[in-house]
Amino acid sequence: MEAVSVQSCGRSGGIVLTDNWPGYSLDLFCYPAHYSGDLDCVFIPHGMIMDRTERLARNIMDELGDNDIVVLCVLKGGYQFCADLVDRIKALSHNSQRSIPMRVHFIRLKSYLNDCSTEDLHIVGAEDLSFLAGKAIVGTGKTMKALLEHVQAFRPQMIKVAALLVKRVSNTWAYLPDYVGFEIPDRFVVGYALDYNEYFRDLNHICAISEAAKMKYKI
């Protein structure tokens, strides 16, 4: 059996899943029966996602706990991570001497067709963000570089980006978030609100999609 490894921390600051990471057998987990044959493996189990999200919430509390925070959630793929991250920040705030005033605003970015990222990026819900002026911004989502340029025009006090996943890609100019859950190989993954043409959002785990499923759900 080929040796594989998981590193605790890479350049991104997240847990590193190496390029030869095989994931976990589907037989070890529960997943919707209607996706039978559509998945290769469980890439990141739901419990590990939850534990890592709690740690990121603690890091955000430690660094931004004295600021009035606005969370920008990038829909649709970022909604589950954002909801769980906000819940954990609230729980930490309620059980701490430091209470964080926090608001959540939703925007949507569309950049994928099938499993390919396109140059045609649409931003919905970000037309007027004047309420961000003077606030600390925590953005969550998977497509951030173009959005940051737009948000900076509204003069927030600071901007921090939290991402559950960062892919290792050849583009050395790819944006690196401030808070990263996992650094993963350049593979197309689904689940935990990440989709393939609107399918697989109802998976709790993050999974690798099969080639057969790409053809099955292709538009």
N, C-alpha and C positions, 0 to 999 in steps of 0.2 A: 504494500500500500504506500502511495506517495506521501511523503511528509508534508504537512501543511502547518501554518502557524497563524496566530492572532497576536498582534503587537498591541501593547497598552496605549501607545501614543505615537503619532507620526507628526509630519509637518503641520497637519491640520489641527492637531491637538485632540483628535478623536480616537476612538478605538479603531485600529487598522485591521481590516480583513484583507489578507494578502491575495495576490493574483491567482494563486492556486487554491484558494478557499473553496471547498466543494459544497459547503452548506450542510444542512441536516436532512436526513431521509424524511420524506413525507409521511412514512409509516409511524413516525414518532409523535406526530401532532394531529390535532383535529383541524379540518378545513372544510369549506362548503363542498358538498358532493357534486354540485353542478360544475365545479372546476376540475373534476377528475380527468386526468390526461392533459391538462393545460399547464401544469407546473413541473419544473425540473427538480426543485428542492426548496426547503425553507432556508432562506438566506440569513435572516435575523429573526429569532423567535420574539413573540410579543412581550414576554416577560423581560427579556434583555432590553427591549426598547423602553419599557417603563422604568427600569432601573437607571438607564442612561439618561432619560429625560429628567428624572428627579435630581440627578447630579448636575445637569445643566441649569436647572432651576436654582439650585443652591449657589452655583457660580454667578448667576445673574443677580441674585439677592446680595451676594457679597460685594459685587462691583457697582451695582446701580441702586442699592437699597435706599439711598438718600435723595432719589430723583422722582419726579412725577413722570410716569412711564406711559407711553402709548405703544401698544402692540399692533403692528401691521401684519395681518395674516394673509398670506398669498393663497388664494383659492385656485383650483379645488384641492390640489395635491397636498397642500400644507395644513388643511383644516384640522386633521386629527392630531398631528403633532402640536399644533398651536393650542388646541383645546386642552390637551394633556399637560403641556408646559405651563399654561396659565393656571390650571387647577393646582399644580404643584407650587407655583410661586405664591398663589393665594394661601395655600395651606401653611407654607413657611412663614408668610407674613402674619397670619393669624396667631401663630405660635411663637412670635418673636417680639422683641421690644421695638423692632423697626417695622413700621407699617408702610406699605407702598401704595400710593394712589395709582391706579392703573385703569386704562381704557383700552378697548380692542376695536380696531377698524379693519374692515375686510376689503381686499382688492383682488382682482383676478388677472392672471397672466396666461396667455395661450401661445405656446411655442412649439408643440409637438404635433406631428402628423404620423400616425402609426408609431414606430419606435425611433423616429428620426427628429432631432431638433432642427427647426427651421429658422431662417433669418427674419421671418415675418412675425414680430412680437406685438401683441395687442395688450394694452393696460386698461382695465375697466375698473372704475370706482376710485381713481386717483386724480380726477380732474381738479378738485379743490381740496387741498390738504393744508389750508392755512392754519387750522387748529394745531398743527404740529410745531408752530413757532415756539422756540424756547423749551421744548420738551425733549426728554430722552426717548429715542425710538428703538424698539426691539423688533426687527423684521424677521418673519419666519417664512420659509419657502425655498423652492429649488431654483428659481430663476431670478437673480437679484441685481445683476450689474446694471442693466438698463433702468430698472426701477430706482436704484440708488441715485442715479443722475437726476431723475425726476423729483425725488423726495428732497434732495439737497437744496432745490430751488426755494423751498418753503422755510428754510433757515431753522431747522431743529437745533437744539443745544448739542446733541450728539446722536449718532446712529450706530447701533450695534446689530449684527445679523446673527441669528441662530438658525442652524440647519441640521436636520436629523442626519442627512446623508451628504457626503461629498464624494464625487467620483474622481478617480485618478485618470486624467486625460492628458493627451500630448500637448495641449495648448497651455503653455506656461503662464499665460496672462489670465487664466481663469480666476474668477473672484474667489477668495478664501474667506469664509465667514469667521466671525469672532468666537462663536460657540458651535462646536461640531459634535454630533453624536457618534457617527461612524464614518470612516474613510473606506470606501469600497472600490473594487475593480470596476472598469468601464463596462458594466453589464446592465441590461435593461431589467429593472426589478419592478414588481407590482405589490399591491397590498398596503394596508395601513393608510388608506386613502389615495395611494398612488395608483394610477390607472393605465390601461392600454385601451384607448378609444372608449373610455367610460366603463370598461369592465374591470373587475378585480378590486374595486374600492372597498368591498365588503369583506376582504380578507383581514384577519387580525395580525397575521405575521407578514413580514416582508419576504417575498418569494421571487425566485428566478422563473420567468415565463418560458415555456417550451416553444420551440420553433413551430410546432404544429398549431399552437394557440395563436401565434402571430399571424399565421395564414387564416386561421378560423375567424378571427375577429378583425381582420384587416378591412379598411375602408378605401 
